[in-house]
Structure formats: structure tokens, C-alpha cells
Amino acid sequence: MNVLTARIEALERSVCSADADIHTTNLAEQVALIERQLSKTLADHTSLARALDKYEALKDIIEGDGDMELARRALGVTAKAELILLNDDALKILSDLHTIRDLQPRISQPEYATAAGFLPQVGELEKQHAQQASAFRQVVADISSVVDKYHADTEAMSEMFIRWDQTLTAIERKVTELEAIHLPRVSSPRLRRCYNEDVAYGYRVPKQFEYPDYSPEQLKNRQQQAALVCLVDAYRSIGHRATDLDPLHLQQKPSIPELNPARYGLSNMNEQFNIDGILEMSPKSGSKTASIAEIHQTLVDIYCGRVAFEFEHIPDTAERRWFADYIESTSDQSMLDSAKKRRFHELLVRSETFDNFMQKKFGQVKRYGLEGAESAIIALDELFSLCNHSGITDAILGMPHRGRLNILVDLLKYPPRALFHKLQGNAEFPDNLPASGDVISHISSSPSLNYGCKEDLNVTMLHNPSHLEAVNPVVSGYGRAKQMYLYDKNTDPGCALGDRLIGIQIHGDAAFTGQGVIMETLGLSNLPHFSLGGTIHVIINNQIGYTTPATNARSTLYTSDVGKLVNAPIIHVNGDYPEEVARAMRIAFEYRKLFRKDVIIDLVTFRRWGHNELDEPSFTQPQMYNIIRARESVPKVYERKMMESGVITNAEAKQIHASFTKYLETELAASKGYTPKADHLNGKWSGLVMPTQTAPQPDTGVAKETLREVGERSVLVDQTFKVHPRLVKHHIQPRLKRLAEDLAIDWATAESLAFGSLLKQGYNIRLCGQDVGRGTFSQRHAMFVCQETENVFVPLNNISKTQGKIEVANSNLSELAVLGFEYGVSIQSPNVLPIWEAQFGDFNNTAQVITDTYISSGETKWLRQSGLVMLLPHGYDGAGPEHSSSRIERFLQLCNTPIDMSSNSVVQNPNMHVAIPTTPAQIFHLLRRQMIRNYRKPLIVAGPKTLLRLSAATSSLDDMTPGTSFNPILPDVLSKSPEKVVRVVFVAGKLYYDLAKAYAEQSSELTDRVAIVRLEEICPFPRDELANELERFPNVREYVWCQEETMNAGAFTYVQPRIQSLLPNNIMLRYIGRAPLAAPVTGISNIFKAEQSRILKEAFTGI
């Protein structure tokens, strides 16, 4: 008896121990823990044969009668448990399954579909032990002895057997739990292998969501109730088409036959059905049955009310099931307390009062008010509250003009006096700052909000241009950069995207459908190195775009259908019902919180006035505006409802109106003495300056020992990592040889030296674009891909333990959104060098909006500095009209360098730098200069293609050592006697090497008379450096600008007046190059060669 008791108590302790720990471990640890406990419990048992014999002996007791019921129950369960646990196959599996990864492949096999699948059936065991029974009669006698002792002390043992029974019940329950956890599950799949599933900086494998699949009982019920399943699925799929979404009721709800129960043979409305595994009805009684009438009414209430859902298009079964279960199980939990309702009422009143005040005081201003869509402010307030209570510390907000001022003043703490000061014609910045400012619908705010939590929620609303939706990728990039900053601070390996930051995008309905940047930005949402961990989109759908009705503005049923591009769930809600809007936001937030993916709210509202308050909308929409003018406002309807329900009194409502109106009056009076403050160089930007004159070139050289170390480590990989043999031969070994023997350095090596030296100094780098890891021309190889495993290794991230990190972000085939994304990265922190490389220079064409409205003018309008680098491969090499020109003339047109800089009154604060470097050392210094100097400016580099491997286009390490820096011009090095020079040829870019080659072919008499000067930086125009160079040549009679581009392209039109200002009055700058052409260059190779030959010849003739 003592042996059996000891075994029972040991088994009990092990199960209790497992039960205590099971809730504190993750999935893999649970499996390992159970394995260890079972193995430990079984360690004292000798063999299966002995257990079989014991079971045979116990049969007599189990099948007996009398007062042994408790004993029979306990001993029977014990015997059965031991047979299962001691099975040889089970022991083999337990010994094999050391980790969760070993377990998972077995789970997918049919024979392991349940826990019992790990073990032979008990019936088979009984056959085995029956055959062996005769060999173990002694065991029977032992068991009989135990039973006799039990009979002698039944009363004393009863308590132990009760505990024993509870322990074994716990075992069975734990097995059931393990079956539910480990075996039949629906998980959120990862779609594909990618280059980032290892240790590549900037990417963490996203958390996977698993949702328990239907139990066997539920599956059986679904099969038996197929008609009911069809009805429920119909409501989940198309119930949204029967909802009451339009506040104006412009269209009648269609009749949807698929939503009629009779269509599926469900005509008896009183018939009871088992709904387990079919529908979550949140029944208060806990019953799993309901009548067709109850089921149908529940479906109508959930799916055809004032909130509608589209989620059946999501390919992930786990997401679909969660969404359905969540909205069905929480449908009766949307009641709000009176405090929340009073909060909503006050926000609505403030919004309407603000709009009325603005109309009264500034009636001629285009303010783009929120009237008709006031519930949008409820959506944002609810979202901010949810963020604050869930531990999110940062929310990055992008939105267009509609309702922006309301949200700024009512939610984001923007001082009304600052707004009124601006509306009175004043600047939003201090007068001493060289900023042009912007219109009121583009201003921003970055407050800290708190909804009763320990930590604040920091909301950053970004500036936006009038190009609708262009701010979307900027928000994503800004948020991504902030997330990386939070990542680097947080050492918790469990920290995931979206834990501490959320992206919020507000859209207009016409723009959401019409603007391609929407699709491009959505396309980034789930990509490695671009994901934010889920963005919440709110479409303020006023059912009209300027004067264009929805029927003419899109080809889809809903404006939100574009979101299905990334399988985002869509929640439609009637904006007339603020509480339903808040509920829609709670559902969206829970989805995003769990799945870390984008979700869309289609907030259906109306626009009380025209596109702006000065516009007359009834010219084109008379019927719509007859309805609008005849109806009450959303705030007034909600206020009346609150008074009728006793939440507020009439006196309280009047007091709220009067109080806020008085506050606005006070702020208006205070605006006359308001003095703006600048915040553009606060926080991480403190210590930087806004240059007011041309700053000297900083020393960007690096010690030669450091350059060698960085260069070697830029190609250093572990021996087990299999690099492609061609890269070893033509990339790694040549680089190591050049560094070791102090040979000429090529372009890619110089770039790596710039990157590595900045990383070693603690700066971070983000290199982004199509194929940037390898490089379009297979020159860079910032990352290596193992030829056996396809794992990625970035050598530059392994220079030292204290270094910064480089994020190599191969982008999708997008330019507009990706460049906007990188601009967002650039304005978030001055300590990151963001680089966007176009696959070919002219790929920037499709991103022109970002260049025009952000990169070239963001600092001028908003005082926001950016250190973004654009690398644009440029050069005419016979490739035809496309992929030859980076359209450098367009960037130069955007530059603010004055033509005549001789006056001391001219303040030089260039808006951006445009460079066409021709040596590896020059690109090395350019890239380092971006971070070394004490301010940030965008840098546009018309980079090389053919120069990447041109032997003449090399530099030495001495060109990059301390005391060296970037040279805006490279002086003439060919002519031997400056006093003999009569023609100076100015050139930029790769054409210099063609001219130098042609120069070498000329007679010495001719070459002495020509000097070639390279302009390496076009903007800011290097006036002083060029003037000093020209002084070397006192006898010049002719100055020539030579370019391979056409006359209406390239740098000529920009440099011509600026160079001319340096020349004697009697000498005009002459042009040598291609004739004006509509296309960048001819696509006919013979003509191209003839043009190129003419340019080179003309540069040295007529002297």
C-alpha cells in the first residue's frame, strides 16, 4: 500500500506543479514542461508489462460490486492512466520531442490528430495484456493484498482517494487543454519566405496569432445545420449591403434575398437550433440553442444596423473567425456610462461652436470645417483614449484639410489665439526666422494627451500639403523611424511593432479612391522594414468630392474598397450616431491590437457647406443640399437625445455652449498680442542650427587605419556563410586587396567606407529603394545572401559593439510612397542618415509630389529640416530616352540660390544641395557631410552608372583622411600652363572623363590652351570657389558650358546666369551640347553616337 500511495502522491505533485506553471509560460515552454513532468513521473516505473499485469489484476476490483465504488473508480482511472502513460510508443515520442519544433510536424499528421493519437488504443493494450496474464499471477496476489489493506481502513483512506480522483481529473483536463492548444488550430499564416527572417537589422519576425479551430462537436453541428451556417455566412458576407449607413438617406436600401431565412429552408421561425460553432449570440442564459426568429433578429441587429462590417474577403481564417466572434460576442456590450456620453456631447458642442465662431469672425476664410462630420472628433477621441489605456505612448497622425482646425483646437491643444493670430495675416513663426509659412489648413501640433493613465500619449500631427493624401507615406515613415528609436531603447526581445506606437490616417472619400498614393502606401503596410504594426484609417466620407458625386468618383461600391488590396477589414458606420462611431473605433482598435495590421473605418457623413465655406454646392447638388439644409446638425440631435435620457439638462447644455464661446472670445482678444514661438530645434534636434550664410566645408576625413578596418569588415563574413563564388572573386577579394595594398578605391568601396565610418561614430543609416542591397548595377552588395540557406548577412552591422546600425530596406516597386516614407524617416530624427536610391534616375518622376511639396520646401514652409539623400543614377550612355536622365533640371528649378550673390544683403540658406560628383572620394565626403555638420539639408545626387567601374574614376585613401573634405568644384588638372589657357570648359558629371580622354588625344599645342573645370555641386552655386579658379587663367577669351544633355535639360539653364555673373561683361557663356528635344535623348544609336562625337569634337575646335 505504501508503494501505491507514494506513486499516487508523486503523480499528484507533478500534475499540481505543472498546473501552477502552465499559465506563466509560452506555448513552447508548456509542451516542454508537460514532457518533463510526465517523464519524471514515469521514471520509477519498470515496464509496460508490469503495468499491464496490474491492470489485469485490478479488473476484478473494478468489475466487482458492494461498497467499493470509490475504490473502483479511483483504481480504474489509475490503471487506465498508467496504461496510457507507460505505453512504449508514448515514451519514445516523449524522448524524441525535446523541443516544440519537433512536436509540430507530428501534429499535422492524421494519426496524431488528438492526444490519444500518440498512443495505441486501450483495446489493443487489453489484447496484449490478456496474452501475458498467466506470466504475472504474482502481481495479482500483490494487488489483492493491497485491496485487503484498503478494506481494513476504507474510512481513513477515503479522503486520499477523493484527492486522488481530483488529481486524475486534473490530468484529463490538462490533456484536453493541450489538445486545444497544440493540435487543431487555425493560425495566421506568414505568406512567404523573405530576406529578413534572420538577424537583419530593422526587422523582427511578427508575432503569430492562433485561434482555436472548431471542435469536433462544433464541426459535426455545422454539418448537421448546414442551412443555418449558410444564413449566418450570408449576413457576415453581405449584411453590410442592408445597413442604414447614409445620414441623408439618398438611396433606398436594396432588397437582399440572400438574407431571407426562407431561402435556406428555414421557414419555421420557432424551430430551435444548436448554434454552437455557428453563431455567437452572447445569450445571457448561457444556452447554446435559439429559435430561427431569435437568430435572425440577432443577425439583423449585428450586421444590418448602423455599423456594418466587411471581413469575409480576408484570406486568413483566424482573422475572419476572430472578427465574427468578437463583434457577435460584444454586440450587447456597447452601452456607455454617463461620463463618456457627457464627454462626447461636450466635444460635439465644442466642434460646432468653433465652426460657428469661425463663420462669424472670419467669414471670408476657407476653413474647411467639420460640420456634418462632427462624429469624426468622437472617433479620434475614443482612439486616443484606447491608445493611452493600452500602453501606447506615441500616435502619428496624418490628415487633410477637412476638419483639421476643429481637431487641432478641440483635441490637440492648439491655442486658438495662435490660430486667430495667423488668420489676421501674421506668421506662425517668429519674425526673425526665414520661413515662408503655410496656409491654416496645413499647420500642425504635437501635444501630450492623458486620459487618466500613468503615461502620456504623445500625438504628432504632421504638416500636410494640398496634394491630397501625400502625407500618408510621410506618416508611415515618421512612425517607422520612431518605432526603430523605441526598439533601440527597448531591450525586451518580446517588444513588437505597434506595442508603443500607432499610425493614424484620416482620409477624404474621393481622395481615398482617386489618389494612387493610397494604394502605394497600403502596399507598404505589411512589408519588412516598412510596417508600423498596423495603421487605423478613418475615411471622412461626405459622399462628394468637391462637386463630383460618389457615383462619378469611383468604380467600386464603397470608397473603402481600395483597402481590400491588403485584405484590411472595413467597418462602415453612420456618422449620425456618435456612440456607434465610438464602438466602431473600439472594434478597429482591438483588431489592430491583436493582428498588427491596417484596418479601415468608413465614416459616412455629409458636408454642410460646399468644398469650402465660400462655395455654393447647390449649383451641382441641389437635392443633396435641400436635404442637408432641412435637417438638424449632428451635435444638436445628440444633445437632444442626451437631454431626453437625462444625461444632461438644458441648463448644462447652454452653459457648455456659452462657456466655450466665451473662451474663444478671450482667445481672439489675446491673439492681438500673441508672439509665436519656434519649436523646430527642440528635443532630438537641439544643438542643430539653421544656417544663415554659406558654411565652410566641414572636415569629413577619417583616419586611414579606421578606413581600412571599416573597409575590411564591409566584406567580412563567417566561413560557414556561403557567399556566391563570383562575389568572392570579383567583389570581396579585390576590395581587400585594394585596402591592404593602398590601391585605387572604387565607387562602391568609398560608399561603404562612408557608411561604415558613420556607423562607427554611432549614427544610424537607412538605405532604401528597389534592389539597394545588391545595387541596380550589382556594385554595392551591402548584404550577402547565403547560397545554401538564403539567410542574409549585412557585414556593416558587425563593425563594433557600440556602432550604429544600417537598415538595408529593399523596397517594393513604388517611388511616390517610398520616397514619402523616407522623407518621414528624415524629419523624425537628425541622427539617422536616410538614403533613397532610384533604380534609375528618372524613376523619381513618379515621386515629384514629394520632391515639390516636402523635400524642396518643407523647411521653408514649416521649419522642418531633413537630411534625406536621393541617389539618382544619371548619365547618357546610349540607353535611349528612358533611364538616362534623372531630370536634374527639375531639382535645380526648385533651388533657391539667387543668381547674383555679390550683394552682402543676400542671405544664403539653401533649401537643398544638388551634386554631380565624379570621384569616389567626393561621394564619400558628401555622405559623411550630411551627418557631420550641425544642420540637415536634403541632398540630391545625380550619381554615376558607367563611373562605378571606370578605372579612371577612382580615388586613394589619402583623399579621405583627416584634413580632407568635399570640394564643390574640382579645378583643372590637365593644362600645364594656366597663362596659356584661352578657353575654359565647365562640365559636370561623367562627361568629364570623355572630355579628358578626348583631351589626351589632342596636340600639346591645343591642350595647353584649354582648361576643364568640374562643377561637383550645382546648388548651392559655388560662386566663390569658381571665382577663385577663374583667377588662375588671366588670358581666357572664351567660356564654355559643355553637357551631354539637351539644351532644355541638364544644368545649363541654371548655371548660365550664375556663371555669367562671374565673367567679364564682353564675354558670353557659350553652350556646347545637344539641341533642345522633347525627349531626354534619341533612341537611335547611330544618331546618339554622332551627337556624342560632335560634343567632344566641338569642345576642342575653334580655339
WOKAZI-V380199 format. One record per residue. PSI is psi as a letter, one per 40 degrees, with the letter a starting at -180 (999 if undefined). OMEGA is omega in whole degrees, -180 to 180 (999 if undefined). Layout:
psi=(PSI,PSI)
omega=(OMEGA,OMEGA)
This chain:
psi=(d,d,d,d,d,d,d,d,d,d,d,d,d,d,d,d,d,d,d,d,e,d,e,e,i,a,d,d,d,d,d,d,d,d,d,d,d,d,d,d,d,e,d,e,i,d,i,d,d,d,d,d,d,d,d,d,d,e,d,d,d,d,e,a,a,a,f,f,d,d,d,d,d,d,d,d,d,d,d,d,d,d,d,d,d,e,h,d,d,d,d,d,d,d,d,d,g,d,i,d,d,d,d,d,d,d,d,e,h,d,e,f,d,i,d,e,e,e,i,i,i,d,d,d,d,d,d,d,d,d,d,e,d,d,e,f,d,d,d,d,d,d,d,d,d,d,d,d,d,d,d,d,f,d,d,d,e,d,d,d,d,d,d,d,d,d,d,d,d,d,d,d,d,d,d,d,d,d,d,d,d,d,c,g,i,h,i,h,i,h,d,i,i,i,e,e,f,b,e,h,h,e,h,h,h,i,i,h,h,h,h,h,i,i,i,d,d,d,d,d,d,d,d,d,f,d,d,d,d,d,d,d,d,d,d,d,d,e,d,d,e,e,i,g,d,h,d,e,f,d,i,i,h,i,h,g,d,e,e,h,d,d,d,e,e,g,d,h,e,e,h,i,i,h,e,h,e,d,h,h,e,f,h,d,e,e,i,e,i,i,i,d,d,d,d,d,d,d,d,d,d,d,e,f,b,e,h,i,i,h,e,e,e,h,e,h,d,d,d,d,d,d,d,d,d,d,d,d,e,e,d,e,f,e,h,i,i,d,d,d,d,d,d,d,d,d,d,d,d,d,d,d,d,d,d,d,d,d,d,d,d,f,d,e,h,g,e,g,i,e,h,d,f,d,e,d,d,d,d,d,d,d,d,d,d,d,d,d,e,e,e,h,e,h,h,h,h,h,i,a,d,h,e,d,d,d,d,d,d,d,d,e,f,h,h,d,d,d,d,d,d,d,d,e,e,i,i,e,i,i,d,e,h,g,i,e,a,i,i,d,e,e,i,i,i,g,i,h,i,h,f,f,i,d,i,i,h,h,h,h,h,i,i,i,i,e,h,h,e,d,e,d,d,d,d,d,d,d,d,d,d,d,d,d,d,d,d,d,d,h,e,h,e,e,h,i,h,e,d,e,i,i,h,h,h,h,i,i,d,d,d,d,d,d,h,d,d,d,d,d,d,d,d,e,d,e,i,i,e,e,i,e,f,h,i,h,h,h,h,g,g,e,f,i,h,c,e,h,i,d,d,e,e,i,e,i,d,i,d,e,d,d,e,e,d,f,f,h,i,h,h,i,i,h,e,e,g,d,d,d,d,d,d,d,d,d,d,d,d,d,d,d,d,d,e,f,i,i,i,h,h,g,h,h,a,i,h,d,a,a,d,i,e,e,i,h,d,e,d,e,g,d,d,d,e,d,d,d,e,e,i,i,i,d,d,d,d,d,d,d,d,d,d,d,e,e,d,i,i,d,d,d,d,d,d,d,d,d,d,d,d,d,d,d,d,d,d,d,d,e,d,d,e,h,h,i,i,h,e,e,f,i,b,e,e,i,e,i,i,h,h,e,i,h,i,i,h,i,h,e,i,i,i,d,d,d,d,d,d,d,d,d,e,e,e,h,i,i,d,e,h,g,i,h,d,d,d,d,d,e,d,d,d,d,d,d,d,d,d,d,e,f,i,h,h,i,d,d,d,d,d,d,d,d,d,d,d,d,d,d,e,e,i,i,h,h,h,i,i,h,f,d,d,d,h,d,f,f,d,c,f,e,i,i,h,h,e,d,e,e,i,i,h,g,d,e,e,f,d,i,d,e,i,a,i,h,h,h,g,h,i,a,g,i,d,d,d,d,d,d,d,d,d,d,d,d,e,d,h,e,e,h,h,h,h,h,h,i,d,i,d,e,e,e,d,e,f,d,d,d,d,d,e,c,d,d,e,d,d,d,d,e,f,h,i,h,f,h,h,h,h,h,h,i,h,h,f,e,e,a,d,i,e,d,h,e,f,d,d,d,d,d,d,e,i,e,h,i,d,h,e,d,h,e,e,h,h,h,g,i,d,i,h,h,i,g,i,e,i,d,d,d,d,d,d,d,d,d,d,d,d,d,i,f,i,h,i,i,h,h,h,g,i,i,c,d,e,d,e,h,d,d,g,i,i,i,d,d,e,e,i,i,e,i,i,h,h,d,i,h,i,h,e,d,h,d,g,d,e,e,h,e,h,h,h,h,i,i,a,e,d,d,d,d,d,d,d,d,d,d,e,i,i,d,d,d,d,e,e,h,i,h,h,h,h,d,h,d,h,i,h,g,d,d,d,d,d,d,d,d,e,e,g,e,f,h,e,h,h,h,h,h,i,e,i,i,d,e,a,a,e,d,d,d,d,d,d,d,d,d,e,e,i,i,d,e,h,i,h,i,h,h,a,i,i,i,i,d,i,d,i,i,e,h,d,d,d,d,d,d,d,d,d,d,d,d,d,d,d,e,i,e,999)
omega=(-179,180,-179,179,179,179,179,-177,177,178,179,-179,-178,179,179,179,179,-179,-179,-174,-168,-176,-176,-177,177,-173,-178,-179,179,-178,-179,-179,180,179,-179,-178,180,180,179,-179,-176,-173,-175,-177,-171,-175,176,-177,-179,179,177,-180,179,180,178,-179,-177,-178,-180,-180,-176,-176,-180,179,-180,-174,-177,-173,-179,180,180,-179,-178,-177,179,178,180,-179,-179,180,-179,177,-179,-174,-175,180,-176,-179,179,179,179,179,-179,180,-180,-172,-179,-178,-180,-180,176,-176,-171,179,179,-176,-176,-179,-176,-176,178,-176,176,180,-180,179,177,-169,173,-180,-179,179,178,178,-179,177,-179,-176,176,180,-177,-172,-175,-178,-173,-179,-179,179,178,180,179,-179,178,178,178,-179,178,178,178,178,-176,-176,-178,-176,-178,-176,-172,-179,180,-179,177,179,178,180,179,179,-179,174,177,177,-179,179,-179,176,179,179,-180,175,-179,-176,-168,-170,-174,-177,170,-177,176,-170,168,-163,-168,171,178,-176,-171,-175,177,-174,180,-177,177,-179,171,179,-176,177,-180,179,178,-178,-178,179,176,175,177,179,180,178,179,179,179,177,-178,-177,-175,-180,179,177,179,180,-180,180,179,179,179,-176,-173,177,-179,-179,-179,-175,179,-172,-171,178,-178,-180,-178,-179,177,176,-179,173,-176,-178,-177,-179,179,-179,-178,180,-177,178,-178,-174,-180,-173,180,-178,-177,180,172,-175,-178,-179,-178,-175,173,-177,-176,-178,-179,-178,-177,-179,179,178,179,178,177,179,179,-180,-177,180,177,180,178,-179,-176,-169,-176,180,-180,172,-179,-173,170,179,-178,177,-179,-177,-176,-178,-179,180,-180,-178,179,-176,179,-179,-176,-176,178,-177,-179,-175,-179,-178,-174,179,-179,176,-174,180,179,179,178,177,179,-179,-178,179,179,180,180,180,-180,179,178,-180,179,179,179,180,-179,-174,-177,-173,-178,-179,174,-174,178,-174,-176,-175,-176,-179,-177,-179,175,180,175,179,-179,179,178,179,179,179,179,178,-177,-178,-179,178,176,-177,-176,175,-179,-170,172,180,178,-172,-171,177,-175,-178,177,-177,178,-175,-172,-177,-169,169,176,-176,178,180,177,178,-179,176,178,-179,179,174,-177,180,176,180,173,-174,-176,-179,-178,-179,-180,-178,-178,-179,-173,-178,179,-179,-174,179,180,-177,169,-178,177,-180,178,-178,-179,-180,175,169,-180,-178,177,172,-177,174,178,172,178,173,-171,175,179,-180,-175,-180,178,176,-179,180,178,179,179,180,178,178,180,176,178,176,-176,178,-174,-179,-179,-179,178,179,-175,176,177,179,-172,-177,179,173,-180,180,174,-175,166,-174,-179,-178,-178,178,-169,-173,-177,-180,176,-179,-179,-179,176,-180,178,-163,-178,-177,173,178,177,-175,174,-173,175,175,175,-180,174,177,173,-170,178,169,179,176,-173,175,-175,179,-176,-177,178,-173,-179,179,-177,179,-179,174,-177,-176,178,-179,179,174,180,176,179,172,-176,179,176,-180,179,-176,177,-173,-175,-178,176,176,178,178,178,180,179,178,179,-179,180,178,-179,-180,-176,-172,180,177,-179,176,-171,171,176,-176,-173,-174,172,-179,-173,-180,177,178,166,-172,179,-174,177,-174,-174,172,-174,-180,-176,-177,178,-175,168,178,-177,-177,-178,-174,177,177,178,179,-179,178,-179,179,179,178,179,178,179,-180,176,180,176,176,178,-180,179,179,179,-179,179,178,-175,-178,-178,176,178,179,179,177,179,179,178,178,-178,-176,-178,178,-176,176,-179,175,179,179,-171,-180,176,175,-178,-178,179,-176,176,-177,170,-175,179,175,-179,-178,176,179,180,175,-178,179,-177,180,-176,179,179,179,179,-179,-179,-180,179,-178,179,178,-177,179,177,-177,-180,-180,-172,176,178,-175,179,177,177,-174,-171,-179,-174,-176,177,180,180,180,-179,-179,-177,-175,178,179,-179,-177,180,-173,-176,178,179,178,179,178,177,179,-174,180,175,177,-179,178,176,178,172,179,172,-180,-171,177,-179,175,-176,-180,177,-172,-179,-175,177,-176,-167,-178,175,176,175,178,180,-177,179,-174,-172,170,-178,176,178,-174,-177,176,-178,179,179,-178,-176,-175,167,-177,174,177,180,-172,173,-173,171,-175,180,176,-176,-178,-177,178,175,177,-178,174,177,176,-172,-177,-180,-177,176,-175,177,175,179,-178,172,178,174,178,168,-171,-176,175,177,-180,-175,178,-174,180,-180,179,-176,-168,-179,-169,-175,-171,-177,180,-179,-178,-168,-179,179,-179,179,177,-177,174,174,176,-174,178,-172,175,-179,-178,177,-177,179,-173,-179,176,177,-174,173,-178,-176,-180,-180,178,-179,177,-178,-177,-174,179,-180,-179,-179,-178,-177,-178,179,-179,-179,178,-178,171,-173,-179,176,179,176,-174,175,-174,-178,178,176,180,-179,178,176,-178,178,-178,179,180,-180,-175,-174,-177,-172,171,-178,176,173,179,177,-178,170,-171,-175,167,-179,-179,-177,-179,179,-176,180,-177,180,178,175,177,179,178,-176,-177,-179,-177,178,-179,179,178,-180,171,171,-174,178,178,-175,-177,-177,-176,-178,-177,177,-176,176,177,173,178,175,-177,175,174,-170,180,179,-176,175,178,180,178,178,178,-178,-179,-179,177,-179,179,-179,-175,178,-173,-178,173,-180,-178,-179,169,-178,177,-176,177,-1,-175,-175,-174,-176,-180,-179,178,179,180,-179,178,179,-173,-173,-172,-177,176,-175,176,-174,167,-177,178,178,178,175,-174,180,178,-180,-173,-170,-175,178,-175,-173,-180,-178,174,-178,-180,179,-173,173,-174,-175,-179,178,177,-179,-179,170,-179,-180,179,178,-177,179,176,179,-178,178,175,180,-169,-179,178,179,-179,180,178,-179,180,180,-179,-179,-180,-176,180,-176,179,178,-178,999)
